[in-house]
Amino acid sequence: MSLGLLEVSLGRYAEALTALQPMLDVFDDLPGAEIMTATFIPDAVEAMVALGRHTEAEPLIEVLEHDGRRLDRSWMLAVGARCRSMWLAARGDVVAAMRIAEHAMVVHARLPMPFERARTQLLLGQLQRRQRQKDASSNTFREALRAFDAMGAALWVDRTRAELARAKVARRRDVVGLTPSEQRVAELAASGMTNRDVAAALFISPKTVEANLARIYRKLGIKSRAELGRVIGDL
């Protein structure tokens, strides 16, 4: 479980699933989803969603949701909601994802687990940014940053600072001919982010980023990231 969390903290999602595979292999034989046996589930879900393995992630989310309600476990209810929010965002339903992330924050209020709360805040800030709520996302990121910093969670401090920097970027005018999802990919790619970083920021797979960039290049009549940077920079 600890190795899986470390890999997720580093953004190494394939490696995280490799580390967690022994737990996934025996999970059906474990006696329920109590915290001692199921701490790894949120990390496995985050890794699966980041890699586009949504079908595999959903049964794990359902376990957290079902057992959380059945046993009234605040931990499962909070992280289960975060996982569901992440899953919905990756499938394009950002509005529903935000609603569930906000509900997760309410549940966190009765849960003395500041690290998990800050992780949910980080997700909420990303969703707010995707909804063009620049001020709200910046405030959410700052609060998460303070929490991670107070805990000495250096890797998560770095991740949150990067998200805060992205939230501060002024919104550019839309590029004619691009869909909203293509516009978001274009803006992040033009900012210098790698395909992997763009995928993590938008809760999509790197292959989806590549497909979006191919369409963007074709629509704009360009062939490189440098040209994309100039097109976006001129707006």
Beta strands, then each sheet from edge to edge (+ up, - down):
end
